[in-house]
């Protein structure tokens, strides 16, 4: 059985109880938690952005990201590991034509307290090298809980509309957007020749309630909340259905534009209004942190009367020139942040605790709750993270618990209401020591170096446990991997149980084997000739796949979408990656080469080596590569002479901060490395440069000054 697999254990969460401070974790605990949180975040993103079916409430999702970032901050060793906090959304559906965003549609970082808002402004000042008293003007506007959309206008006419998708490619919903009365098809005079307007499609509370009444009367499925209703309405193949749904639109930003109409965020919003676009009337220009917080509280106080869902306030640095200097991290701009509202809470009862077995064999508990309405949505499940979490909070079947959510479906258990526990008591929950799927022993591994037990209990039957094999296959065929239409979770489970698909390569030989079989799939229960023909066509359509998605589909530990893209762009082709990873034993040049890739560190390098050095994986890879063709990553669209170059910055930079230099280089299409190697193309050295400069000179790598860097990139 191959070890290929996904990062999608169905309910896996943090590796230790959230009540345990990050600072008290050992490195082993932190590394394990870091990896599992990354897997959770990837799964949550797929459900939310792609399927309009969120798995967890905003509060739990935000907690996962915050915990993840805290781990990286406290343990620098983890900083170069896979960070799914840097990815956006999920791949667009195959039901729509695709639109590649000229400028990526990124997400926002979140803050949750007044202190963090102050920290955001302080970080902006530090990054730009401003004094503590330098004013930083920011806009503040409600964060609409809807579906992000990009509208492309050329010569004032609407020519295309697209959803965010995975941030790089979205769904073409032009025909549907044209049915929205608040989206002008022709802009007023003065609009730029090319203007991509970014905004949010949403549904009001009143329209949502009326829609559900109509849906119920017609015997159709009702929607859980306005956000899902808006997303489902916009993503209709029949634009007439969208036209019959009451959708609205707020503009808040832009993508590609040939000439901005103003030098500030506020000025552009005012220009949007002049062009006939709707801008949120509660947006405000603020000159201080105090003013930003005051506006946040004013909007929070009016939240119930706005008539539409919001989940916070977005702050953006107003000066566009400063925005450009601040740049982006992989997932979000440095010049903007979302200040989220507190979660909503309710009380319910734990009716049962079930165990899920994930791809890595992790046993993860799920709480089945007495259904309860929280913020207008009925919820009945919650993840319980791991056995330490259950023990720490002493959660028992029959307990009354406080749960919270912030706009989606599955809540988080905040605390147990001990005083409501029956007087005769409830039995403590005993976590199973055997796998519920295969009966193999379930153990908490002991780290040889620290002597500490892993907080997650894992099934030891990796070669016989059906749960692990099935989850690997689900990941391989999932939307962000091979995205095989018609080969969903239920179909994979069926084919696996029937012995038709055991490995990824089996997927691509399924039709050939079916033709030779006496028992045709089309004659099996649940399958018809048309559905089987469509499945085979979908599989055939996926025989060619971009390199980064192929790498992600393999399910290498710590290699999610962000790191898959980094590896694909760095190595260029799969053979180069495979050769480097196979030979990346500790202490080798190959290991050092992978370690120095920006964002890729020791944990990823080790996981890559372990994966590619495993004979079972090698055999399956050979079989798989005989069935598929890999497309290289597209070249970064940049005319800069730095595009495609691997650059290392060293020494004291005088015109840029180190973060600003990295952001600038990436904006010009360069790859920034943390250390010098034979793969380095250019070293930018400032005063005090030491070992990196010496290494560059030893290897004969070109070295330039900071001023020369500015000249080369056309900024002098």
PyMOL commands that set and color helices and strands:
alter all, ss='L'
color gray80, all
select helices_A, chain A and resi 22-24+27-50+58-74+76-78+84-86+114-128+174-177+205-217+226-234+239-243+265-275+289-301+303-305+320-326+387-393+418-420+466-477+489-497+504-508+510-516+521-523+529-541+547-553+561-571+574-582+589-595+602-612+615-625+658-667+691-699+706-712
alter helices_A, ss='H'
color red, helices_A
select strands_A, chain A and resi 98-100+110-111+138-144+147-154+157-163+169-171+194-202+248-257+284-286+310-317+336-340+344-357+363-374+377-383+400-405+412-416+442-443+458-459+544-546+629-631+646-650+671-672+682-685+702-704
alter strands_A, ss='S'
color yellow, strands_A
deselect
rebuild
show_as cartoon
